[in-house]
């Protein structure tokens, strides 16, 4: 099992940028595909982005494509989510997740084994 801790959440102005980080413990970080999910108030948890084990392949939800960038540093056991041009609908609790799925780019939450505690993003006008 890998332990995940998110950081970088907080208050951001609409149109601004924010960078989330997820630190993982353990010695097998590079064996996991790493993803980000979010859950807005009154909404179901939804997929945001995923990066493959190598960090070469990425996939994004249509709602964030072109504005968000997911990356990982296997040497530092970290994954990041750079969020640009933030909209009001980006306000949510963001979760980092690790998956051992057969697929290179898992997009369903059922394909993830470990989850962080979440970090909250609030968007102001």
N, C-alpha and C positions, 0 to 999 in steps of 0.2 A: 504494500500500500504506500501511496505517496501522500504527504501532507501538503495542503495548498493554503496560502495566505495571500489575499488580495490587498492592494493598497493603491492610493492615488485618487480615490473618490473625493467628492466634495461639491462645492458650489461653483458653477461656471456660467458665464453669460452666454445667451443664445448667439450663435455664430462663432463662438470661441472654440478653443481646443483644450483637450485634456488627455493625459496619458495614464492609463492604468497599468499596474504591474502585478504579477503573480509569482510568488516565490515558492518553490517546491523543495521539499526535503527528500532524502533518499538517494540511492545510487543508480536508479534505473529510469531517470527522467526522460532520457532519449528514446525509450521504448514506448512512450505514450504520445498519442495525438493529443494536442491541447486545444481546447475550445473556450469560447466566451458565450455566455447566455445572459439574458436580462429579464427582469420581471417588473413591469410597471404596476402602479396601484390599480387594483381591480382587474388586472389582466393576467393571462397565463404566461408562464415562463416561455421565452422564445429564443431560438438560435440566433446568434449574432455573427460569429466568425470561428474558423478553425484553421490550424496550421498543422502540417504533417510532422512526423517524427524528425525528419531531416531539416525541416524549416523551409524547404524548397517550394512545396505546394501549399496553396491557400484557397479558401472558399468563403464567401460572404453572403449574408442575407441580402436580398434585393434592397431592403430599406436602408442599408448602410453602405452599399457598394459604391466605391469611388470616394468615400469620405473617411472610412475607417481602415486601419491597417493593423493586422496582427503579425507578430514576429516572435521569435524565440531565440534564446541563447543557451544552448545545451551545456556550454562550459560553465555557466553561472546558474543553471537550473532555474531559469526565469522565462516567463512569457509576458508579452506586453500587448496592449491594445491602444493604439494612437487614434484618438477620435477628433476629427476636424469638422468644422462647420456644423457644430452641434445645434440640433433643433429641440424645441420644447418636448417633443415626443421621445427624446433620448433619456428623459428623466426616468430612472429606474434603479433597482438594485442589480448590480452586475456580478455575475458569478464566473469564476474560473473553474474549469473542469478538465480532468485527465481521463483519457479513454484508451482501452486496449482493443479497440474494434479491429476486425479484419479489414475493414475499409480504410483507405489511406486518409480520407477526409470525412470522418463521422459527423453527421449533422443532427441526429436525433439524441435527445437527452438520455434515452435508454441505452445508448452506446457508450456512455461514460460511467466510469467506476468510482471516481473520487471527485469531491466537490469542495470548494473553498467556502468560507462563511459569508461571502458577499461584501460588496462595498457600494455605498449609495451615491448616486449622481443626482444633483439638483440643478435645474437649468433656470436661470433668471432672465428677465427681459432687459 
